[in-house]
Amino acid sequence: MKPIILTVALAAGASAAGAAPVNYTVDPDHTHPSFEVDHFGGLSVWRGTFKKSTGKVVLDATAHAGSVEIDVDTASIDLAQDKLNEHVTSAEMLDAARYPTATYKATLGGFKNGAPTLATGTLTLHGVTKPLTLKIDSFKCMQNPMSKKEVCGADARGSFDRADFGVNYGQQYGFKQEVALRIQVEAIRAE
């Protein structure tokens, strides 16, 4: 149930105007990794989100290169039920006291029309690091009409087996261990 994240994040990008890499700061108010996990082997699907994440993106649209690093606060999980949030952050699952951060680090690739379509990297969750590739379904950069700053946004998705990270609570009751991860992210060009 936890996954996470973290991943999260992914990607933000930049304008194609320039050959130098551009730095972006993930906007924590517009970036919330969400996920879906099984409950009792198909009885229902539980959905949740992480409310706190930070990170940075570096993008060189001209060179078709970039990177992303996202940190997710594992204690910020929200499954719309306080008792369940407490259980998921406990030592029996995410162990947020011992592992307060999940981190996703990736390189951006698969560029089409100056925009990345993939983030290939690693997710560190519960003290374990494993490969994780996210597909970027949409990507756009523009000037925010309110802040007058350049922003980039993306929607990305992927999946992983939470048991691979040592977060296998419920497996003994038939819970499927696959986590479907979905991340909407926005990032602001650094000054």
PyMOL commands that place a pseudoatom at each C-alpha (Angstrom):
pseudoatom trace, name=CA, resn=MET, resi=1, chain=A, elem=C, hetatm=0, pos=[0.000, 0.000, 0.000]
pseudoatom trace, name=CA, resn=LYS, resi=2, chain=A, elem=C, hetatm=0, pos=[2.478, 2.262, -0.173]
pseudoatom trace, name=CA, resn=PRO, resi=3, chain=A, elem=C, hetatm=0, pos=[4.269, 2.699, -2.899]
pseudoatom trace, name=CA, resn=ILE, resi=4, chain=A, elem=C, hetatm=0, pos=[4.859, 5.543, -3.760]
pseudoatom trace, name=CA, resn=ILE, resi=5, chain=A, elem=C, hetatm=0, pos=[5.903, 7.241, -4.816]
pseudoatom trace, name=CA, resn=LEU, resi=6, chain=A, elem=C, hetatm=0, pos=[7.679, 8.864, -5.024]
pseudoatom trace, name=CA, resn=THR, resi=7, chain=A, elem=C, hetatm=0, pos=[8.376, 8.790, -6.828]
pseudoatom trace, name=CA, resn=VAL, resi=8, chain=A, elem=C, hetatm=0, pos=[7.208, 10.433, -7.819]
pseudoatom trace, name=CA, resn=ALA, resi=9, chain=A, elem=C, hetatm=0, pos=[7.466, 12.579, -9.782]
pseudoatom trace, name=CA, resn=LEU, resi=10, chain=A, elem=C, hetatm=0, pos=[8.329, 13.040, -12.623]
pseudoatom trace, name=CA, resn=ALA, resi=11, chain=A, elem=C, hetatm=0, pos=[9.112, 15.194, -14.788]
pseudoatom trace, name=CA, resn=ALA, resi=12, chain=A, elem=C, hetatm=0, pos=[8.842, 18.442, -15.709]
pseudoatom trace, name=CA, resn=GLY, resi=13, chain=A, elem=C, hetatm=0, pos=[10.499, 19.980, -18.435]
pseudoatom trace, name=CA, resn=ALA, resi=14, chain=A, elem=C, hetatm=0, pos=[11.296, 22.973, -20.178]
pseudoatom trace, name=CA, resn=SER, resi=15, chain=A, elem=C, hetatm=0, pos=[11.050, 25.125, -23.144]
pseudoatom trace, name=CA, resn=ALA, resi=16, chain=A, elem=C, hetatm=0, pos=[12.934, 24.265, -26.227]
pseudoatom trace, name=CA, resn=ALA, resi=17, chain=A, elem=C, hetatm=0, pos=[14.397, 27.715, -26.310]
pseudoatom trace, name=CA, resn=GLY, resi=18, chain=A, elem=C, hetatm=0, pos=[18.026, 27.283, -25.623]
pseudoatom trace, name=CA, resn=ALA, resi=19, chain=A, elem=C, hetatm=0, pos=[20.751, 24.747, -25.691]
pseudoatom trace, name=CA, resn=ALA, resi=20, chain=A, elem=C, hetatm=0, pos=[21.718, 24.925, -22.050]
pseudoatom trace, name=CA, resn=PRO, resi=21, chain=A, elem=C, hetatm=0, pos=[20.138, 22.775, -19.367]
pseudoatom trace, name=CA, resn=VAL, resi=22, chain=A, elem=C, hetatm=0, pos=[17.352, 24.501, -17.457]
pseudoatom trace, name=CA, resn=ASN, resi=23, chain=A, elem=C, hetatm=0, pos=[16.700, 23.874, -13.759]
pseudoatom trace, name=CA, resn=TYR, resi=24, chain=A, elem=C, hetatm=0, pos=[13.195, 23.537, -12.337]
pseudoatom trace, name=CA, resn=THR, resi=25, chain=A, elem=C, hetatm=0, pos=[11.950, 23.204, -8.775]
pseudoatom trace, name=CA, resn=VAL, resi=26, chain=A, elem=C, hetatm=0, pos=[9.047, 20.840, -8.156]
pseudoatom trace, name=CA, resn=ASP, resi=27, chain=A, elem=C, hetatm=0, pos=[5.980, 22.762, -6.992]
pseudoatom trace, name=CA, resn=PRO, resi=28, chain=A, elem=C, hetatm=0, pos=[4.802, 20.945, -3.836]
pseudoatom trace, name=CA, resn=ASP, resi=29, chain=A, elem=C, hetatm=0, pos=[1.341, 22.518, -4.119]
pseudoatom trace, name=CA, resn=HIS, resi=30, chain=A, elem=C, hetatm=0, pos=[0.785, 20.967, -7.552]
pseudoatom trace, name=CA, resn=THR, resi=31, chain=A, elem=C, hetatm=0, pos=[2.627, 17.656, -7.239]
pseudoatom trace, name=CA, resn=HIS, resi=32, chain=A, elem=C, hetatm=0, pos=[0.974, 14.712, -5.531]
pseudoatom trace, name=CA, resn=PRO, resi=33, chain=A, elem=C, hetatm=0, pos=[1.951, 11.133, -6.301]
pseudoatom trace, name=CA, resn=SER, resi=34, chain=A, elem=C, hetatm=0, pos=[-1.096, 8.877, -6.110]
pseudoatom trace, name=CA, resn=PHE, resi=35, chain=A, elem=C, hetatm=0, pos=[-1.479, 5.129, -6.196]
pseudoatom trace, name=CA, resn=GLU, resi=36, chain=A, elem=C, hetatm=0, pos=[-3.874, 2.206, -6.345]
pseudoatom trace, name=CA, resn=VAL, resi=37, chain=A, elem=C, hetatm=0, pos=[-3.456, -1.041, -4.430]
pseudoatom trace, name=CA, resn=ASP, resi=38, chain=A, elem=C, hetatm=0, pos=[-5.456, -4.215, -4.053]
pseudoatom trace, name=CA, resn=HIS, resi=39, chain=A, elem=C, hetatm=0, pos=[-7.537, -4.987, -0.982]
pseudoatom trace, name=CA, resn=PHE, resi=40, chain=A, elem=C, hetatm=0, pos=[-8.151, -8.661, -0.202]
pseudoatom trace, name=CA, resn=GLY, resi=41, chain=A, elem=C, hetatm=0, pos=[-7.260, -10.125, -3.594]
pseudoatom trace, name=CA, resn=GLY, resi=42, chain=A, elem=C, hetatm=0, pos=[-9.723, -8.191, -5.696]
pseudoatom trace, name=CA, resn=LEU, resi=43, chain=A, elem=C, hetatm=0, pos=[-12.395, -7.292, -3.164]
pseudoatom trace, name=CA, resn=SER, resi=44, chain=A, elem=C, hetatm=0, pos=[-11.774, -3.611, -3.869]
pseudoatom trace, name=CA, resn=VAL, resi=45, chain=A, elem=C, hetatm=0, pos=[-9.126, -1.133, -4.994]
pseudoatom trace, name=CA, resn=TRP, resi=46, chain=A, elem=C, hetatm=0, pos=[-7.755, 1.336, -2.453]
pseudoatom trace, name=CA, resn=ARG, resi=47, chain=A, elem=C, hetatm=0, pos=[-6.531, 4.698, -3.677]
pseudoatom trace, name=CA, resn=GLY, resi=48, chain=A, elem=C, hetatm=0, pos=[-4.273, 7.131, -1.895]
pseudoatom trace, name=CA, resn=THR, resi=49, chain=A, elem=C, hetatm=0, pos=[-1.953, 10.061, -2.333]
pseudoatom trace, name=CA, resn=PHE, resi=50, chain=A, elem=C, hetatm=0, pos=[1.110, 11.598, -0.740]
pseudoatom trace, name=CA, resn=LYS, resi=51, chain=A, elem=C, hetatm=0, pos=[0.558, 15.216, 0.227]
pseudoatom trace, name=CA, resn=LYS, resi=52, chain=A, elem=C, hetatm=0, pos=[4.200, 16.325, 0.582]
pseudoatom trace, name=CA, resn=SER, resi=53, chain=A, elem=C, hetatm=0, pos=[6.917, 16.055, -2.045]
pseudoatom trace, name=CA, resn=THR, resi=54, chain=A, elem=C, hetatm=0, pos=[9.909, 18.101, -3.162]
pseudoatom trace, name=CA, resn=GLY, resi=55, chain=A, elem=C, hetatm=0, pos=[12.403, 17.798, -5.953]
pseudoatom trace, name=CA, resn=LYS, resi=56, chain=A, elem=C, hetatm=0, pos=[14.214, 19.169, -8.929]
pseudoatom trace, name=CA, resn=VAL, resi=57, chain=A, elem=C, hetatm=0, pos=[14.276, 18.647, -12.650]
pseudoatom trace, name=CA, resn=VAL, resi=58, chain=A, elem=C, hetatm=0, pos=[17.025, 19.501, -15.104]
pseudoatom trace, name=CA, resn=LEU, resi=59, chain=A, elem=C, hetatm=0, pos=[16.022, 19.628, -18.766]
pseudoatom trace, name=CA, resn=ASP, resi=60, chain=A, elem=C, hetatm=0, pos=[17.851, 20.345, -21.981]
pseudoatom trace, name=CA, resn=ALA, resi=61, chain=A, elem=C, hetatm=0, pos=[15.121, 20.043, -24.596]
pseudoatom trace, name=CA, resn=THR, resi=62, chain=A, elem=C, hetatm=0, pos=[17.532, 20.800, -27.443]
pseudoatom trace, name=CA, resn=ALA, resi=63, chain=A, elem=C, hetatm=0, pos=[19.941, 18.019, -26.448]
pseudoatom trace, name=CA, resn=HIS, resi=64, chain=A, elem=C, hetatm=0, pos=[17.045, 15.686, -25.563]
pseudoatom trace, name=CA, resn=ALA, resi=65, chain=A, elem=C, hetatm=0, pos=[18.471, 15.122, -22.103]
pseudoatom trace, name=CA, resn=GLY, resi=66, chain=A, elem=C, hetatm=0, pos=[17.429, 15.668, -18.528]
pseudoatom trace, name=CA, resn=SER, resi=67, chain=A, elem=C, hetatm=0, pos=[17.090, 14.283, -15.046]
pseudoatom trace, name=CA, resn=VAL, resi=68, chain=A, elem=C, hetatm=0, pos=[14.614, 14.266, -12.208]
pseudoatom trace, name=CA, resn=GLU, resi=69, chain=A, elem=C, hetatm=0, pos=[14.947, 13.749, -8.472]
pseudoatom trace, name=CA, resn=ILE, resi=70, chain=A, elem=C, hetatm=0, pos=[11.856, 13.622, -6.279]
pseudoatom trace, name=CA, resn=ASP, resi=71, chain=A, elem=C, hetatm=0, pos=[11.618, 13.116, -2.510]
pseudoatom trace, name=CA, resn=VAL, resi=72, chain=A, elem=C, hetatm=0, pos=[8.292, 12.057, -1.012]
pseudoatom trace, name=CA, resn=ASP, resi=73, chain=A, elem=C, hetatm=0, pos=[7.436, 12.382, 2.684]
pseudoatom trace, name=CA, resn=THR, resi=74, chain=A, elem=C, hetatm=0, pos=[6.134, 8.882, 3.490]
pseudoatom trace, name=CA, resn=ALA, resi=75, chain=A, elem=C, hetatm=0, pos=[4.283, 10.144, 6.585]
pseudoatom trace, name=CA, resn=SER, resi=76, chain=A, elem=C, hetatm=0, pos=[2.166, 12.390, 4.339]
pseudoatom trace, name=CA, resn=ILE, resi=77, chain=A, elem=C, hetatm=0, pos=[0.173, 9.449, 2.947]
pseudoatom trace, name=CA, resn=ASP, resi=78, chain=A, elem=C, hetatm=0, pos=[-3.573, 9.998, 2.754]
pseudoatom trace, name=CA, resn=LEU, resi=79, chain=A, elem=C, hetatm=0, pos=[-5.972, 7.102, 2.205]
pseudoatom trace, name=CA, resn=ALA, resi=80, chain=A, elem=C, hetatm=0, pos=[-8.961, 9.180, 3.386]
pseudoatom trace, name=CA, resn=GLN, resi=81, chain=A, elem=C, hetatm=0, pos=[-9.055, 7.280, 6.680]
pseudoatom trace, name=CA, resn=ASP, resi=82, chain=A, elem=C, hetatm=0, pos=[-6.995, 8.399, 9.679]
pseudoatom trace, name=CA, resn=LYS, resi=83, chain=A, elem=C, hetatm=0, pos=[-6.667, 4.941, 11.271]
pseudoatom trace, name=CA, resn=LEU, resi=84, chain=A, elem=C, hetatm=0, pos=[-5.521, 3.419, 7.989]
pseudoatom trace, name=CA, resn=ASN, resi=85, chain=A, elem=C, hetatm=0, pos=[-3.017, 6.248, 7.478]
pseudoatom trace, name=CA, resn=GLU, resi=86, chain=A, elem=C, hetatm=0, pos=[-1.584, 5.470, 10.924]
pseudoatom trace, name=CA, resn=HIS, resi=87, chain=A, elem=C, hetatm=0, pos=[-1.343, 1.772, 10.127]
pseudoatom trace, name=CA, resn=VAL, resi=88, chain=A, elem=C, hetatm=0, pos=[0.328, 2.314, 6.763]
pseudoatom trace, name=CA, resn=THR, resi=89, chain=A, elem=C, hetatm=0, pos=[2.943, 4.660, 8.252]
pseudoatom trace, name=CA, resn=SER, resi=90, chain=A, elem=C, hetatm=0, pos=[3.628, 2.242, 11.160]
pseudoatom trace, name=CA, resn=ALA, resi=91, chain=A, elem=C, hetatm=0, pos=[6.586, -0.147, 11.405]
pseudoatom trace, name=CA, resn=GLU, resi=92, chain=A, elem=C, hetatm=0, pos=[4.343, -2.902, 10.029]
pseudoatom trace, name=CA, resn=MET, resi=93, chain=A, elem=C, hetatm=0, pos=[4.219, -1.194, 6.634]
pseudoatom trace, name=CA, resn=LEU, resi=94, chain=A, elem=C, hetatm=0, pos=[6.055, 1.962, 5.459]
pseudoatom trace, name=CA, resn=ASP, resi=95, chain=A, elem=C, hetatm=0, pos=[7.792, 2.520, 8.799]
pseudoatom trace, name=CA, resn=ALA, resi=96, chain=A, elem=C, hetatm=0, pos=[7.821, 6.279, 8.215]
pseudoatom trace, name=CA, resn=ALA, resi=97, chain=A, elem=C, hetatm=0, pos=[9.707, 6.909, 11.470]
pseudoatom trace, name=CA, resn=ARG, resi=98, chain=A, elem=C, hetatm=0, pos=[12.665, 4.862, 10.214]
pseudoatom trace, name=CA, resn=TYR, resi=99, chain=A, elem=C, hetatm=0, pos=[12.248, 5.617, 6.485]
pseudoatom trace, name=CA, resn=PRO, resi=100, chain=A, elem=C, hetatm=0, pos=[10.760, 9.130, 6.310]
pseudoatom trace, name=CA, resn=THR, resi=101, chain=A, elem=C, hetatm=0, pos=[11.538, 9.658, 2.631]
pseudoatom trace, name=CA, resn=ALA, resi=102, chain=A, elem=C, hetatm=0, pos=[10.976, 7.740, -0.594]
pseudoatom trace, name=CA, resn=THR, resi=103, chain=A, elem=C, hetatm=0, pos=[13.190, 8.958, -3.449]
pseudoatom trace, name=CA, resn=TYR, resi=104, chain=A, elem=C, hetatm=0, pos=[12.908, 8.622, -7.212]
pseudoatom trace, name=CA, resn=LYS, resi=105, chain=A, elem=C, hetatm=0, pos=[15.938, 9.492, -9.380]
pseudoatom trace, name=CA, resn=ALA, resi=106, chain=A, elem=C, hetatm=0, pos=[15.786, 9.156, -13.144]
pseudoatom trace, name=CA, resn=THR, resi=107, chain=A, elem=C, hetatm=0, pos=[17.021, 10.317, -16.496]
pseudoatom trace, name=CA, resn=LEU, resi=108, chain=A, elem=C, hetatm=0, pos=[14.507, 11.663, -18.977]
pseudoatom trace, name=CA, resn=GLY, resi=109, chain=A, elem=C, hetatm=0, pos=[14.370, 10.052, -22.405]
pseudoatom trace, name=CA, resn=GLY, resi=110, chain=A, elem=C, hetatm=0, pos=[12.259, 9.014, -25.364]
pseudoatom trace, name=CA, resn=PHE, resi=111, chain=A, elem=C, hetatm=0, pos=[11.976, 12.630, -26.503]
pseudoatom trace, name=CA, resn=LYS, resi=112, chain=A, elem=C, hetatm=0, pos=[9.332, 13.468, -29.104]
pseudoatom trace, name=CA, resn=ASN, resi=113, chain=A, elem=C, hetatm=0, pos=[8.855, 17.051, -30.276]
pseudoatom trace, name=CA, resn=GLY, resi=114, chain=A, elem=C, hetatm=0, pos=[11.216, 18.265, -27.557]
pseudoatom trace, name=CA, resn=ALA, resi=115, chain=A, elem=C, hetatm=0, pos=[9.318, 16.562, -24.712]
pseudoatom trace, name=CA, resn=PRO, resi=116, chain=A, elem=C, hetatm=0, pos=[10.339, 13.465, -22.735]
pseudoatom trace, name=CA, resn=THR, resi=117, chain=A, elem=C, hetatm=0, pos=[8.100, 10.393, -22.841]
pseudoatom trace, name=CA, resn=LEU, resi=118, chain=A, elem=C, hetatm=0, pos=[9.993, 8.246, -20.300]
pseudoatom trace, name=CA, resn=ALA, resi=119, chain=A, elem=C, hetatm=0, pos=[11.757, 8.555, -16.967]
pseudoatom trace, name=CA, resn=THR, resi=120, chain=A, elem=C, hetatm=0, pos=[14.158, 5.674, -16.374]
pseudoatom trace, name=CA, resn=GLY, resi=121, chain=A, elem=C, hetatm=0, pos=[15.654, 5.391, -12.920]
pseudoatom trace, name=CA, resn=THR, resi=122, chain=A, elem=C, hetatm=0, pos=[15.404, 3.993, -9.432]
pseudoatom trace, name=CA, resn=LEU, resi=123, chain=A, elem=C, hetatm=0, pos=[12.939, 4.173, -6.571]
pseudoatom trace, name=CA, resn=THR, resi=124, chain=A, elem=C, hetatm=0, pos=[14.242, 3.998, -3.010]
pseudoatom trace, name=CA, resn=LEU, resi=125, chain=A, elem=C, hetatm=0, pos=[11.455, 2.966, -0.636]
pseudoatom trace, name=CA, resn=HIS, resi=126, chain=A, elem=C, hetatm=0, pos=[11.655, 1.414, 2.825]
pseudoatom trace, name=CA, resn=GLY, resi=127, chain=A, elem=C, hetatm=0, pos=[15.465, 1.423, 2.556]
pseudoatom trace, name=CA, resn=VAL, resi=128, chain=A, elem=C, hetatm=0, pos=[15.488, -0.619, -0.678]
pseudoatom trace, name=CA, resn=THR, resi=129, chain=A, elem=C, hetatm=0, pos=[16.461, 0.695, -4.120]
pseudoatom trace, name=CA, resn=LYS, resi=130, chain=A, elem=C, hetatm=0, pos=[15.050, -0.914, -7.287]
pseudoatom trace, name=CA, resn=PRO, resi=131, chain=A, elem=C, hetatm=0, pos=[14.736, 0.110, -10.953]
pseudoatom trace, name=CA, resn=LEU, resi=132, chain=A, elem=C, hetatm=0, pos=[11.525, 1.895, -11.955]
pseudoatom trace, name=CA, resn=THR, resi=133, chain=A, elem=C, hetatm=0, pos=[10.559, 3.322, -15.341]
pseudoatom trace, name=CA, resn=LEU, resi=134, chain=A, elem=C, hetatm=0, pos=[7.661, 5.750, -15.629]
pseudoatom trace, name=CA, resn=LYS, resi=135, chain=A, elem=C, hetatm=0, pos=[5.803, 6.510, -18.866]
pseudoatom trace, name=CA, resn=ILE, resi=136, chain=A, elem=C, hetatm=0, pos=[5.103, 10.204, -19.357]
pseudoatom trace, name=CA, resn=ASP, resi=137, chain=A, elem=C, hetatm=0, pos=[1.634, 10.463, -20.906]
pseudoatom trace, name=CA, resn=SER, resi=138, chain=A, elem=C, hetatm=0, pos=[1.542, 14.244, -21.221]
pseudoatom trace, name=CA, resn=PHE, resi=139, chain=A, elem=C, hetatm=0, pos=[4.085, 17.028, -20.953]
pseudoatom trace, name=CA, resn=LYS, resi=140, chain=A, elem=C, hetatm=0, pos=[3.697, 20.770, -21.432]
pseudoatom trace, name=CA, resn=CYS, resi=141, chain=A, elem=C, hetatm=0, pos=[5.614, 23.946, -20.634]
pseudoatom trace, name=CA, resn=MET, resi=142, chain=A, elem=C, hetatm=0, pos=[4.145, 27.447, -20.606]
pseudoatom trace, name=CA, resn=GLN, resi=143, chain=A, elem=C, hetatm=0, pos=[4.211, 30.774, -18.844]
pseudoatom trace, name=CA, resn=ASN, resi=144, chain=A, elem=C, hetatm=0, pos=[1.873, 30.670, -15.870]
pseudoatom trace, name=CA, resn=PRO, resi=145, chain=A, elem=C, hetatm=0, pos=[-0.578, 33.559, -16.474]
pseudoatom trace, name=CA, resn=MET, resi=146, chain=A, elem=C, hetatm=0, pos=[-0.793, 34.335, -12.757]
pseudoatom trace, name=CA, resn=SER, resi=147, chain=A, elem=C, hetatm=0, pos=[2.806, 34.025, -11.563]
pseudoatom trace, name=CA, resn=LYS, resi=148, chain=A, elem=C, hetatm=0, pos=[4.332, 35.047, -14.927]
pseudoatom trace, name=CA, resn=LYS, resi=149, chain=A, elem=C, hetatm=0, pos=[6.926, 32.294, -14.428]
pseudoatom trace, name=CA, resn=GLU, resi=150, chain=A, elem=C, hetatm=0, pos=[7.763, 29.447, -16.760]
pseudoatom trace, name=CA, resn=VAL, resi=151, chain=A, elem=C, hetatm=0, pos=[6.224, 26.189, -15.550]
pseudoatom trace, name=CA, resn=CYS, resi=152, chain=A, elem=C, hetatm=0, pos=[6.235, 22.671, -16.887]
pseudoatom trace, name=CA, resn=GLY, resi=153, chain=A, elem=C, hetatm=0, pos=[3.809, 19.916, -16.047]
pseudoatom trace, name=CA, resn=ALA, resi=154, chain=A, elem=C, hetatm=0, pos=[3.519, 16.223, -16.724]
pseudoatom trace, name=CA, resn=ASP, resi=155, chain=A, elem=C, hetatm=0, pos=[1.383, 13.217, -16.035]
pseudoatom trace, name=CA, resn=ALA, resi=156, chain=A, elem=C, hetatm=0, pos=[3.286, 9.964, -15.561]
pseudoatom trace, name=CA, resn=ARG, resi=157, chain=A, elem=C, hetatm=0, pos=[2.506, 6.390, -14.614]
pseudoatom trace, name=CA, resn=GLY, resi=158, chain=A, elem=C, hetatm=0, pos=[4.126, 3.106, -13.795]
pseudoatom trace, name=CA, resn=SER, resi=159, chain=A, elem=C, hetatm=0, pos=[3.845, 0.123, -11.503]
pseudoatom trace, name=CA, resn=PHE, resi=160, chain=A, elem=C, hetatm=0, pos=[5.958, -1.913, -9.124]
pseudoatom trace, name=CA, resn=ASP, resi=161, chain=A, elem=C, hetatm=0, pos=[5.736, -4.817, -6.697]
pseudoatom trace, name=CA, resn=ARG, resi=162, chain=A, elem=C, hetatm=0, pos=[5.741, -3.463, -3.155]
pseudoatom trace, name=CA, resn=ALA, resi=163, chain=A, elem=C, hetatm=0, pos=[6.995, -6.785, -1.765]
pseudoatom trace, name=CA, resn=ASP, resi=164, chain=A, elem=C, hetatm=0, pos=[10.257, -6.109, -3.628]
pseudoatom trace, name=CA, resn=PHE, resi=165, chain=A, elem=C, hetatm=0, pos=[10.727, -3.201, -1.204]
pseudoatom trace, name=CA, resn=GLY, resi=166, chain=A, elem=C, hetatm=0, pos=[9.892, -5.213, 1.910]
pseudoatom trace, name=CA, resn=VAL, resi=167, chain=A, elem=C, hetatm=0, pos=[6.411, -3.710, 2.203]
pseudoatom trace, name=CA, resn=ASN, resi=168, chain=A, elem=C, hetatm=0, pos=[4.374, -6.890, 1.826]
pseudoatom trace, name=CA, resn=TYR, resi=169, chain=A, elem=C, hetatm=0, pos=[1.743, -6.504, 4.528]
pseudoatom trace, name=CA, resn=GLY, resi=170, chain=A, elem=C, hetatm=0, pos=[-1.463, -8.320, 3.563]
pseudoatom trace, name=CA, resn=GLN, resi=171, chain=A, elem=C, hetatm=0, pos=[0.249, -10.819, 1.287]
pseudoatom trace, name=CA, resn=GLN, resi=172, chain=A, elem=C, hetatm=0, pos=[-0.706, -13.562, 3.767]
pseudoatom trace, name=CA, resn=TYR, resi=173, chain=A, elem=C, hetatm=0, pos=[-4.373, -12.569, 3.282]
pseudoatom trace, name=CA, resn=GLY, resi=174, chain=A, elem=C, hetatm=0, pos=[-4.197, -12.660, -0.510]
pseudoatom trace, name=CA, resn=PHE, resi=175, chain=A, elem=C, hetatm=0, pos=[-3.509, -8.967, -1.158]
pseudoatom trace, name=CA, resn=LYS, resi=176, chain=A, elem=C, hetatm=0, pos=[-1.907, -8.527, -4.570]
pseudoatom trace, name=CA, resn=GLN, resi=177, chain=A, elem=C, hetatm=0, pos=[1.399, -6.707, -4.204]
pseudoatom trace, name=CA, resn=GLU, resi=178, chain=A, elem=C, hetatm=0, pos=[1.370, -4.640, -7.406]
pseudoatom trace, name=CA, resn=VAL, resi=179, chain=A, elem=C, hetatm=0, pos=[1.115, -0.901, -6.978]
pseudoatom trace, name=CA, resn=ALA, resi=180, chain=A, elem=C, hetatm=0, pos=[-0.196, 1.279, -9.795]
pseudoatom trace, name=CA, resn=LEU, resi=181, chain=A, elem=C, hetatm=0, pos=[1.504, 4.649, -9.501]
pseudoatom trace, name=CA, resn=ARG, resi=182, chain=A, elem=C, hetatm=0, pos=[0.194, 7.832, -11.063]
pseudoatom trace, name=CA, resn=ILE, resi=183, chain=A, elem=C, hetatm=0, pos=[1.962, 11.166, -10.700]
pseudoatom trace, name=CA, resn=GLN, resi=184, chain=A, elem=C, hetatm=0, pos=[0.833, 14.596, -11.737]
pseudoatom trace, name=CA, resn=VAL, resi=185, chain=A, elem=C, hetatm=0, pos=[3.688, 17.032, -11.391]
pseudoatom trace, name=CA, resn=GLU, resi=186, chain=A, elem=C, hetatm=0, pos=[4.361, 20.702, -11.982]
pseudoatom trace, name=CA, resn=ALA, resi=187, chain=A, elem=C, hetatm=0, pos=[7.709, 22.443, -11.687]
pseudoatom trace, name=CA, resn=ILE, resi=188, chain=A, elem=C, hetatm=0, pos=[8.751, 26.089, -11.771]
pseudoatom trace, name=CA, resn=ARG, resi=189, chain=A, elem=C, hetatm=0, pos=[11.825, 27.355, -13.577]
pseudoatom trace, name=CA, resn=ALA, resi=190, chain=A, elem=C, hetatm=0, pos=[14.506, 28.193, -11.025]
pseudoatom trace, name=CA, resn=GLU, resi=191, chain=A, elem=C, hetatm=0, pos=[15.733, 31.765, -11.029]
for i in range(1, 191): cmd.bond("trace and resi %d" % i, "trace and resi %d" % (i + 1))
show_as sticks, trace
zoom trace
